[in-house]
Amino acid sequence: GRTEQDPAAETLADNILRYVEAWRPPVRRTAVYAGEPAGLAWLKACGIEAAFFRGEPLTADQALVVGPGGERELAAHAAAVADWVKAGGRVLALGLDQVEASSFLPMQITIQAREHIAATFPPFGGQSLLAGVAPADVHNRDPRTIPLISGGATVYGDGVLASAGNIVFCQLLPWHFSHDPEQFNLRRTFGRTSFAVSRLLANLGVSGSTPLLERFGEPVGTSQGPSILRNGDFSVDADGDGVADGWECNIKGGSCTRKAVAGPGSGWAQVIDVPPVSAGDKPPEVMIAQQDLPVRGGQWYRLSFRTRGENLSAKSVSWTVQNTANWQALFDYVNFSPKDYWQSLSFVAQAKDTAAKGTKFQMWFAGAGKLWVGDMRLEPIQDPAVGRWLEGLYLTRPTEWDDPYRFFRW
């Protein structure tokens, strides 16, 4: 601890506590969109669920987002929109020209078509509806003529940004720039303008969703789809023969029984028990199998199960799926070595060919001892080489060119 008082530290601590005590969450709003369909597609790609404006009365918990062409839906409701804006309704106007803006806004805005490359303006305050947007975000790396605000609102830079009360204008449209890696100047402009518009939406109270947090609870390679293995938990044995329904055991001189498992991960397991063989005798080969699994060529699958071994003499256990029409393996052989305690194992493999029937899932070993298996699933999954990290987290597919310092090894 400190031996003396520190006025600077006390002031800092007081400010933090005062801020936490006074902080209140901002009002959250949903987006209502009017304009060309590409704008709505961009919003959805950002994780923002926006509905098309259909003439319904706007409410205080909504924000109106208007893109080019939006005047066709809004012109007939200009009076209602004006009243809503005067009552505090918030509008984000994107890339509107003079005719489009005048058709529904409650004030006269002057807009002129001019070339825009870059603009400078001071940082916006923390309470501004344009907070967080910088000149770099509206730098156009593909100079072109766009409608720029010149009057009727507070203009920033050359008119690429402006505001009038609860209405914010941004004249650069992200979806008007290609994000293909072949034209990096357009791709970079798409990225920066996407940031600018999404930040303006956040300032208006509109937030997007991300699957990032949900990903922590769903390991890579898992699937919500059904397993193509039937009765994989070995819970059903209607005929009481000791082998779970839908499964078969090929074993000589041993037993294949279904047993309840207590403790963590309790349930049912199929147990293959092979007694020791006499010295010099060849150990028997035993197998647990299931017929007629539909397999699609090129599809990736994940096999997951729980297992343990007891005094297994075999060094490894193998599995695959065979096409019994030609006895070709539909998956490369996969080997694993059970321990003397319960393990949860999973393997990812790509099917080599398609077979809707006449297939046979096989798990086998040659030796003595006990093999326990339970909770077995074989399910289709996404290509692990592509990775789900691209889905829902990026507006573009990342490329090496996105990081030139690493790409060129500067």
C-alpha positions as CSV (number, residue, x, y, z in Angstrom):
1,G,0.0,0.0,0.0
2,R,0.9,3.7,-0.2
3,T,2.7,5.3,2.8
4,E,1.4,8.8,1.8
5,Q,-1.6,10.3,0.2
6,D,-1.5,10.7,-3.6
7,P,-3.9,13.5,-4.7
8,A,-3.7,12.5,-8.4
9,A,-4.6,8.9,-7.6
10,E,-7.4,10.0,-5.4
11,T,-8.8,12.3,-8.0
12,L,-8.6,9.6,-10.7
13,A,-10.3,7.0,-8.4
14,D,-13.1,9.6,-7.5
15,N,-13.7,10.3,-11.2
16,I,-13.9,6.6,-12.1
17,L,-16.4,5.9,-9.3
18,R,-18.4,9.0,-10.1
19,Y,-18.6,8.0,-13.8
20,V,-19.7,4.5,-12.9
21,E,-22.4,5.8,-10.5
22,A,-23.8,8.2,-13.0
23,W,-23.6,6.0,-16.1
24,R,-26.8,4.9,-17.7
25,P,-27.1,2.6,-20.7
26,P,-28.1,4.5,-23.9
27,V,-31.4,4.0,-25.6
28,R,-31.3,1.1,-28.0
29,R,-33.1,1.5,-31.3
30,T,-34.0,-0.8,-34.2
31,A,-33.3,0.3,-37.7
32,V,-36.0,0.9,-40.3
33,Y,-34.6,1.2,-43.8
34,A,-35.9,2.9,-47.0
35,G,-33.8,2.8,-50.1
36,E,-32.1,0.5,-52.6
37,P,-31.9,-3.2,-51.7
38,A,-28.1,-3.2,-51.6
39,G,-28.2,-1.0,-48.6
40,L,-30.4,-3.4,-46.7
41,A,-28.1,-6.3,-47.6
42,W,-25.1,-4.3,-46.3
43,L,-27.0,-3.7,-43.0
44,K,-27.7,-7.4,-42.6
45,A,-24.1,-8.2,-43.3
46,C,-23.2,-6.0,-40.4
47,G,-25.4,-8.0,-38.1
48,I,-28.1,-5.2,-38.1
49,E,-31.6,-6.5,-38.5
50,A,-33.4,-3.8,-40.3
51,A,-36.9,-3.9,-41.8
52,F,-38.0,-2.1,-45.0
53,F,-40.2,1.0,-44.3
54,R,-43.8,0.2,-45.3
55,G,-45.5,3.4,-44.3
56,E,-46.1,2.3,-40.7
57,P,-45.8,5.0,-38.0
58,L,-42.3,5.4,-36.7
59,T,-41.7,5.0,-32.9
60,A,-39.3,6.4,-30.4
61,D,-37.3,3.1,-30.3
62,Q,-36.6,3.2,-34.0
63,A,-34.1,4.9,-36.2
64,L,-34.8,5.7,-39.8
65,V,-32.0,4.8,-42.3
66,V,-32.5,6.3,-45.8
67,G,-30.5,5.4,-48.8
68,P,-30.8,6.3,-52.5
69,G,-34.3,5.6,-53.8
70,G,-35.8,5.8,-50.3
71,E,-37.9,8.9,-51.3
72,R,-40.3,6.6,-53.2
73,E,-41.5,5.1,-49.9
74,L,-41.1,8.2,-47.7
75,A,-42.5,11.0,-49.9
76,A,-46.1,10.0,-49.2
77,H,-45.4,10.1,-45.5
78,A,-43.3,13.2,-45.3
79,A,-45.6,15.0,-42.8
80,A,-45.6,12.0,-40.4
81,V,-41.8,11.7,-40.7
82,A,-41.4,15.4,-40.0
83,D,-43.5,15.2,-36.9
84,W,-41.5,12.1,-35.8
85,V,-38.2,13.9,-36.3
86,K,-39.4,17.0,-34.4
87,A,-40.4,14.7,-31.5
88,G,-36.8,13.4,-31.3
89,G,-36.8,10.7,-34.0
90,R,-33.3,10.0,-35.4
91,V,-32.4,9.7,-39.1
92,L,-29.3,8.6,-40.9
93,A,-29.3,9.9,-44.5
94,L,-26.9,8.0,-46.8
95,G,-25.8,9.4,-50.2
96,L,-29.0,11.4,-50.9
97,D,-29.2,13.9,-53.7
98,Q,-31.2,17.2,-53.7
99,V,-34.4,15.7,-54.9
100,E,-34.3,12.7,-52.6
101,A,-33.5,14.8,-49.5
102,S,-36.2,17.4,-50.2
103,S,-38.9,14.8,-50.7
104,F,-39.3,13.9,-47.0
105,L,-36.9,15.9,-44.7
106,P,-38.6,18.7,-42.6
107,M,-35.9,21.3,-43.5
108,Q,-34.4,22.5,-46.8
109,I,-31.0,20.9,-47.4
110,T,-28.8,22.1,-50.3
111,I,-26.8,19.4,-52.0
112,Q,-24.4,19.8,-54.9
113,A,-22.7,17.0,-57.0
114,R,-18.9,17.5,-56.8
115,E,-15.8,15.3,-56.8
116,H,-14.8,14.0,-53.4
117,I,-11.4,12.7,-52.5
118,A,-10.7,13.7,-48.9
119,A,-11.9,16.0,-46.2
120,T,-10.6,17.4,-42.9
121,F,-12.5,18.3,-39.8
122,P,-11.7,18.4,-36.0
123,P,-12.5,15.5,-33.8
124,F,-16.2,15.3,-32.7
125,G,-17.2,15.5,-29.1
126,G,-18.2,12.5,-27.1
127,Q,-21.9,13.5,-27.2
128,S,-21.9,14.2,-30.9
129,L,-23.9,11.9,-33.2
130,L,-20.8,11.8,-35.4
131,A,-18.4,10.8,-32.6
132,G,-15.7,8.4,-33.5
133,V,-15.7,9.2,-37.3
134,A,-12.4,10.6,-38.5
135,P,-11.2,12.1,-41.9
136,A,-9.5,8.8,-42.7
137,D,-13.0,7.1,-42.7
138,V,-14.3,9.3,-45.5
139,H,-11.1,9.2,-47.6
140,N,-12.2,8.1,-51.1
141,R,-9.4,6.2,-52.8
142,D,-11.4,6.1,-56.0
143,P,-12.2,9.8,-56.7
144,R,-15.7,10.2,-58.0
145,T,-18.5,12.7,-58.1
146,I,-21.0,12.3,-55.3
147,P,-23.7,14.6,-53.8
148,L,-22.2,16.7,-51.1
149,I,-24.0,18.8,-48.5
150,S,-23.5,22.5,-49.0
151,G,-26.2,24.2,-46.9
152,G,-29.2,23.8,-44.5
153,A,-27.1,21.8,-42.0
154,T,-23.8,21.9,-40.2
155,V,-21.3,20.8,-42.8
156,Y,-18.1,19.0,-42.0
157,G,-15.2,18.9,-44.5
158,D,-16.4,19.4,-48.0
159,G,-19.9,18.2,-47.2
160,V,-19.3,14.5,-47.1
161,L,-20.6,14.6,-43.5
162,A,-23.2,16.9,-42.0
163,S,-25.8,17.1,-39.2
164,A,-29.0,18.9,-38.5
165,G,-30.4,18.2,-35.1
166,N,-31.3,14.5,-35.0
167,I,-30.5,14.0,-38.6
168,V,-27.0,12.8,-39.7
169,F,-25.8,12.8,-43.3
170,C,-23.0,10.6,-44.7
171,Q,-22.6,10.9,-48.5
172,L,-20.3,8.0,-49.0
173,L,-22.0,4.6,-49.4
174,P,-20.0,1.5,-48.5
175,W,-22.0,-0.8,-50.8
176,H,-21.0,1.5,-53.8
177,F,-17.4,0.3,-53.5
178,S,-16.2,-3.2,-54.4
179,H,-14.4,-5.1,-51.8
180,D,-12.8,-7.6,-54.1
181,P,-9.1,-8.0,-53.4
182,E,-8.2,-7.2,-57.1
183,Q,-8.8,-3.5,-56.5
184,F,-7.3,-2.7,-53.2
185,N,-8.1,1.0,-53.3
186,L,-11.8,0.2,-53.5
187,R,-11.5,-2.5,-50.9
188,R,-9.9,-0.1,-48.4
189,T,-12.5,2.5,-49.1
190,F,-15.3,0.0,-48.5
191,G,-13.7,-1.0,-45.2
192,R,-13.3,2.5,-43.9
193,T,-16.8,3.8,-45.0
194,S,-18.3,0.6,-43.5
195,F,-16.7,1.5,-40.2
196,A,-17.9,5.1,-40.5
197,V,-21.6,4.2,-41.2
198,S,-21.7,1.5,-38.6
199,R,-20.3,4.0,-36.1
200,L,-22.9,6.6,-37.0
201,L,-25.6,3.9,-36.6
202,A,-24.2,3.1,-33.1
203,N,-24.3,6.8,-32.2
204,L,-28.0,6.7,-33.2
205,G,-28.6,3.8,-30.8
206,V,-28.6,1.0,-33.5
207,S,-26.3,-1.9,-32.7
208,G,-25.5,-5.0,-34.6
209,S,-25.1,-8.6,-33.4
210,T,-22.1,-10.8,-33.5
211,P,-21.7,-14.6,-33.0
212,L,-18.4,-14.1,-31.2
213,L,-19.7,-14.9,-27.7
214,E,-21.8,-17.9,-28.9
215,R,-18.7,-19.4,-30.5
216,F,-17.0,-19.9,-27.1
217,G,-19.8,-22.3,-26.2
218,E,-19.6,-24.2,-29.5
219,P,-16.2,-25.8,-30.2
220,V,-14.8,-25.7,-33.7
221,G,-16.0,-28.7,-35.8
222,T,-19.2,-29.3,-33.9
223,S,-22.5,-29.4,-35.6
224,Q,-26.1,-29.0,-34.7
225,G,-27.2,-31.5,-37.3
226,P,-28.3,-35.1,-36.7
227,S,-25.8,-37.9,-36.5
228,I,-25.9,-40.4,-39.3
229,L,-25.1,-43.1,-36.8
230,R,-28.3,-44.5,-35.3
231,N,-28.7,-45.2,-31.6
232,G,-25.2,-43.8,-31.0
233,D,-25.8,-43.5,-27.3
234,F,-26.5,-47.3,-27.1
235,S,-29.6,-46.6,-25.0
236,V,-32.0,-48.9,-26.9
237,D,-31.8,-52.7,-26.8
238,A,-35.4,-53.7,-27.5
239,D,-34.6,-57.4,-28.1
240,G,-32.4,-57.6,-25.0
241,D,-29.6,-59.5,-26.7
242,G,-27.0,-57.2,-25.1
243,V,-26.1,-55.4,-28.4
244,A,-27.7,-52.0,-28.9
245,D,-30.3,-51.9,-31.6
246,G,-28.9,-50.9,-35.0
247,W,-25.4,-52.2,-34.1
248,E,-23.6,-55.5,-34.7
249,C,-20.6,-57.1,-33.1
250,N,-18.3,-59.5,-34.8
251,I,-16.3,-61.3,-32.1
252,K,-15.1,-64.8,-31.5
253,G,-14.4,-66.2,-28.1
254,G,-15.5,-63.1,-26.3
255,S,-18.6,-61.0,-25.5
256,C,-20.3,-57.8,-26.6
257,T,-22.6,-56.4,-24.0
258,R,-24.3,-53.2,-23.2
259,K,-23.6,-51.7,-19.8
260,A,-24.7,-48.7,-17.8
261,V,-22.0,-46.2,-17.0
262,A,-22.1,-44.3,-13.7
263,G,-20.4,-41.1,-12.7
264,P,-19.6,-38.1,-15.0
265,G,-20.9,-38.7,-18.5
266,S,-23.2,-41.4,-17.3
267,G,-25.3,-43.3,-19.8
268,W,-24.8,-46.5,-21.7
269,A,-21.8,-48.0,-23.4
270,Q,-21.1,-51.0,-25.6
271,V,-18.4,-53.2,-24.1
272,I,-16.3,-55.6,-26.2
273,D,-14.6,-58.1,-23.9
274,V,-11.9,-60.5,-25.4
275,P,-10.2,-63.0,-23.0
276,P,-6.4,-63.5,-23.2
277,V,-5.2,-65.9,-25.8
278,S,-2.7,-68.7,-25.3
279,A,0.9,-68.1,-25.9
280,G,1.7,-68.4,-29.7
281,D,-2.0,-68.0,-30.7
282,K,-3.0,-65.2,-33.0
283,P,-5.1,-62.6,-31.2
284,P,-8.7,-62.4,-32.6
285,E,-9.9,-59.4,-34.6
286,V,-13.1,-58.0,-33.2
287,M,-15.4,-55.3,-34.6
288,I,-18.4,-53.2,-33.7
289,A,-20.3,-52.0,-36.8
290,Q,-23.4,-50.4,-38.3
291,Q,-24.9,-50.8,-41.8
292,D,-26.3,-48.3,-44.3
293,L,-25.0,-44.8,-43.3
294,P,-25.6,-42.2,-46.0
295,V,-22.3,-40.6,-46.9
296,R,-21.8,-37.7,-49.3
297,G,-18.5,-37.4,-51.2
298,G,-16.5,-34.3,-50.4
299,Q,-18.4,-33.6,-47.2
300,W,-16.5,-33.3,-44.0
301,Y,-17.6,-35.4,-41.0
302,R,-16.8,-35.4,-37.3
303,L,-16.8,-38.7,-35.4
304,S,-17.0,-38.1,-31.6
305,F,-17.3,-40.7,-28.8
306,R,-16.3,-41.6,-25.3
307,T,-14.0,-44.6,-24.7
308,R,-11.7,-46.4,-22.3
309,G,-9.8,-49.6,-22.4
310,E,-9.1,-52.3,-19.8
311,N,-5.9,-54.4,-20.3
312,L,-6.0,-54.0,-24.0
313,S,-3.2,-55.8,-25.7
314,A,-3.8,-54.0,-29.0
315,K,-1.7,-50.9,-29.6
316,S,-4.5,-49.1,-31.4
317,V,-8.1,-49.2,-32.4
318,S,-9.2,-48.2,-36.0
319,W,-12.3,-46.9,-37.6
320,T,-13.6,-46.1,-41.1
321,V,-16.7,-46.4,-43.2
322,Q,-16.6,-49.0,-46.1
323,N,-18.6,-49.0,-49.3
324,T,-19.6,-52.7,-49.4
325,A,-20.4,-52.5,-53.1
326,N,-16.6,-52.4,-53.9
327,W,-15.1,-52.6,-50.4
328,Q,-13.4,-49.2,-50.8
329,A,-13.0,-47.1,-47.7
330,L,-15.0,-43.9,-47.8
331,F,-12.7,-42.3,-45.2
332,D,-9.0,-42.8,-44.6
333,Y,-8.3,-45.2,-41.7
334,V,-8.1,-43.4,-38.4
335,N,-6.3,-45.0,-35.4
336,F,-6.6,-44.1,-31.7
337,S,-5.2,-45.6,-28.5
338,P,-7.7,-45.9,-25.6
339,K,-6.5,-45.2,-22.1
340,D,-7.5,-47.0,-18.9
341,Y,-9.8,-44.0,-18.0
342,W,-12.7,-42.4,-19.9
343,Q,-11.7,-40.0,-22.7
344,S,-13.8,-37.9,-25.1
345,L,-12.3,-38.2,-28.5
346,S,-13.2,-36.6,-31.9
347,F,-11.8,-37.0,-35.4
348,V,-12.5,-35.0,-38.5
349,A,-12.4,-36.6,-41.9
350,Q,-13.5,-35.9,-45.5
351,A,-15.6,-38.5,-47.4
352,K,-13.9,-39.7,-50.6
353,D,-17.0,-40.8,-52.4
354,T,-20.8,-40.8,-52.2
355,A,-22.9,-43.8,-51.1
356,A,-26.5,-43.5,-50.0
357,K,-26.7,-47.2,-48.9
358,G,-24.6,-50.3,-48.8
359,T,-22.1,-48.7,-46.4
360,K,-20.7,-50.1,-43.2
361,F,-19.2,-48.1,-40.2
362,Q,-16.5,-50.2,-38.6
363,M,-14.5,-49.9,-35.4
364,W,-12.1,-52.8,-34.8
365,F,-8.9,-54.0,-33.1
366,A,-6.9,-57.2,-32.9
367,G,-6.1,-58.3,-29.4
368,A,-7.4,-59.1,-25.9
369,G,-8.9,-56.9,-23.2
370,K,-12.0,-54.7,-22.9
371,L,-13.0,-51.8,-25.1
372,W,-15.8,-49.4,-23.9
373,V,-17.4,-47.0,-26.3
374,G,-20.3,-44.6,-25.7
375,D,-22.0,-41.4,-26.9
376,M,-20.9,-42.0,-30.5
377,R,-21.8,-39.5,-33.2
378,L,-20.9,-39.2,-36.9
379,E,-22.2,-35.8,-38.2
380,P,-21.5,-33.6,-41.1
381,I,-19.6,-30.4,-40.4
382,Q,-18.3,-27.4,-42.2
383,D,-15.0,-27.6,-44.0
384,P,-12.4,-27.1,-41.2
385,A,-9.9,-25.7,-43.7
386,V,-12.1,-22.7,-44.4
387,G,-13.0,-22.0,-40.8
388,R,-16.2,-20.6,-39.4
389,W,-14.3,-17.6,-38.0
390,L,-15.1,-15.8,-41.3
391,E,-18.8,-16.1,-40.8
392,G,-20.6,-13.2,-39.2
393,L,-17.5,-11.4,-38.1
394,Y,-16.2,-9.8,-41.3
395,L,-17.8,-7.9,-44.1
396,T,-15.1,-9.1,-46.4
397,R,-13.0,-12.3,-46.7
398,P,-9.6,-11.4,-45.2
399,T,-6.6,-11.7,-47.5
400,E,-2.8,-11.4,-47.1
401,W,-2.9,-8.0,-48.8
402,D,-5.0,-6.6,-45.9
403,D,-1.8,-6.6,-43.9
404,P,0.9,-5.2,-46.3
405,Y,3.6,-5.1,-43.6
406,R,3.3,-8.8,-43.1
407,F,2.7,-9.6,-46.8
408,F,5.7,-7.6,-48.1
409,R,7.7,-8.3,-44.9
410,W,8.4,-4.7,-44.4
